């Protein structure tokens, strides 16, 4: 089983505000879809509730929640160990948020698939955990353009 974390992260680690993504970057969303389609995504309940259309298609949607037992289109688990027990040995897992899930599980991740945005937002209340000790294994830089207000980098990290 390979555990990946995927997120769009500002220079200060910001990832969200008021249970919404801070940045809307079409190429980041395309990358997210390309990487996660056909695989398992794991998220917290609030992240699931923030999805505009509910469970994401063509993926195994899983939610970690101490309180919720049923969500449409999802498998719900009360703890990491129960979730892992449901996985196949060759399964690719993508943890998609939110901040508390990232913080709780970063030590279990094998890889980070980040979109690093060259900006510090005016407001943020959710942050990605520190990953300064991780090693960059791939970087693809993109300038700002008519569809992307800020320059950004697709960056993959491993321990």
C-alpha positions in Angstrom: 0.0 0.0 0.0 1.3 3.4 -1.0 0.1 6.4 1.0 0.2 9.8 -0.8 -0.9 13.2 0.4 -2.2 15.6 -2.2 -2.8 19.3 -1.6 -2.4 22.9 -3.0 -0.2 24.8 -0.5 0.6 28.5 -0.2 4.1 29.7 0.8 3.0 29.9 4.4 1.4 26.4 4.3 -2.2 27.7 4.0 -4.6 25.3 2.3 -8.1 26.6 3.2 -10.4 29.1 4.7 -14.0 28.6 6.0 -13.9 24.9 4.8 -13.1 25.9 1.2 -10.0 25.8 -0.9 -8.2 29.1 -1.1 -7.1 28.7 -4.7 -8.9 27.6 -7.8 -6.2 26.5 -10.3 -7.5 24.6 -13.3 -4.2 22.8 -13.9 -4.1 21.8 -10.2 -7.6 20.3 -10.4 -6.6 18.4 -13.6 -3.5 17.0 -11.9 -5.6 16.0 -8.8 -8.1 14.2 -11.1 -5.3 12.5 -13.1 -3.5 11.3 -10.0 -6.5 10.2 -7.9 -8.8 8.6 -10.6 -8.9 4.9 -10.2 -7.5 5.0 -6.7 -8.7 5.4 -3.1 -9.1 8.8 -1.6 -9.3 9.3 2.1 -10.6 12.5 3.7 -12.1 13.9 6.9 -15.9 14.4 7.2 -15.7 18.2 6.7 -13.6 17.8 3.6 -16.3 15.4 2.2 -19.0 18.0 3.1 -17.1 20.7 1.2 -17.2 18.7 -2.1 -19.7 20.5 -4.3 -21.2 17.3 -5.8 -20.4 14.8 -3.0 -18.4 11.6 -3.5 -15.8 12.0 -6.4 -16.5 9.7 -9.4 -14.2 6.8 -10.4 -12.5 6.6 -7.0 -13.0 4.7 -3.8 -14.2 7.5 -1.5 -13.3 6.9 2.2 -14.0 9.2 5.2 -12.3 9.1 8.6 -14.8 10.3 11.2 -15.3 9.6 14.9 -18.9 10.6 14.7 -20.3 9.9 11.2 -21.1 6.3 10.1 -22.8 6.8 6.8 -22.2 9.3 4.0 -23.6 8.9 0.4 -21.1 7.2 -1.9 -18.5 6.7 0.8 -17.1 4.1 3.1 -16.7 5.6 6.7 -14.1 4.5 9.2 -13.7 5.6 12.8 -9.9 5.1 12.8 -6.8 4.7 10.6 -6.3 1.1 11.5 -9.9 0.1 10.5 -9.3 1.9 7.2 -6.0 0.2 6.5 -7.6 -3.2 7.3 -10.0 -2.6 4.4 -7.2 -1.9 1.9 -5.5 -4.2 -0.5 -1.6 -4.5 -0.3 -1.1 -2.9 -3.7 -3.7 -0.1 -3.2 -2.7 3.5 -3.9 -4.2 5.8 -1.2 -4.5 9.6 -1.7 -5.2 11.6 1.5 -7.0 14.7 0.3 -7.6 16.6 3.6 -8.4 18.4 5.6 -5.8 20.0 7.8 -6.4 17.8 10.9 -6.2 14.6 8.7 -3.0 15.8 7.1 -1.5 16.6 10.5 -2.6 13.3 12.1 -1.4 11.1 9.1 1.7 12.8 7.7 3.9 10.4 9.5 2.2 7.5 7.7 2.6 9.1 4.2 5.2 7.8 1.7 4.8 10.6 -0.7 3.5 14.2 -1.0 2.0 15.4 -4.2 1.8 19.2 -3.7 1.0 22.2 -5.8 3.0 24.9 -4.2 1.5 28.3 -4.9 3.7 31.4 -5.0 1.4 33.5 -2.8 0.5 34.1 0.9 -3.3 34.5 1.2 -4.9 37.3 3.2 -7.0 34.8 5.1 -6.5 31.2 6.0 -7.6 29.0 8.8 -6.3 25.6 7.6 -2.7 24.7 7.1 -0.6 21.8 5.7 1.9 20.4 8.2 5.6 21.2 8.0 7.3 19.1 5.3 10.7 20.8 5.3 12.5 17.5 6.1 11.0 15.8 3.1 13.1 15.5 -0.1 11.9 16.9 -3.4 12.0 14.2 -6.1 10.2 16.0 -8.9 9.4 19.7 -9.6 7.5 21.2 -12.5 7.3 25.0 -12.4 4.5 27.1 -14.1 4.2 30.8 -14.4 1.1 32.8 -13.7 -1.2 33.1 -16.8 -4.7 34.1 -17.8 -6.2 31.1 -16.0 -3.8 31.0 -13.0 -3.4 34.1 -11.0 -0.2 33.0 -9.3 2.9 31.0 -10.3 2.8 27.5 -9.0 4.9 24.4 -8.9 3.9 20.7 -9.0 6.3 19.2 -6.5 6.6 15.6 -5.3 8.3 14.7 -2.1 9.5 11.5 -0.4 11.0 10.9 3.0 
